[in-house]
Amino acid sequence: MLAHYLEDNGFLKSRFYHHQLLTGSGGEKLSKTAGDISLQHYRNQGLSARQVYNTILQMCGYTESVENAVELGNLLLNKANRQ
């Protein structure tokens, strides 16, 4: 409702995707405060944006791959709309 007060029409048109909890190999939730890998880690390793997007998809349990952020968003929204 904050968007109504701010009259931010772009925000009002936003769609959100809620993924399942990301977990480590032992089933524990991932947490930067616990020392788990962050996005910065992947950047420091030299991964391209495409590689990071596809890593995110794998962590969320998807088998599909994407080339860019638009494809990533479309894939997640299409999946969310089917649920």
C-alpha positions, 0 to 999 in steps of 0.5 A, a space after each residue: 500500500 505504500 506504492 499508493 501513497 507514493 503514487 508509484 505506478 511502476 511499482 503497482 505493476 510489479 510482479 513478484 516471484 517467491 521461490 522455495 527456500 534455498 538450501 545447502 547440500 545438507 538441507 540447511 537454509 543458505 545464509 550469508 551470515 553463516 558464510 554461505 556463497 553470495 552473489 559477490 562470490 560469483 562475481 569475484 569468480 568471474 561468472 558472466 551474468 548468464 552463468 549467474 542467472 542459470 546458477 540461480 535457476 538450478 538452485 531453485 530446482 529448474 532444469 531450463 536455462 536462459 540467456 539474459 535477465 528478461 528470459 529469467 524473469 519471463 520463465 519465473 513468472 510463467 511458472 508462477 502463473 501456472 501454480 
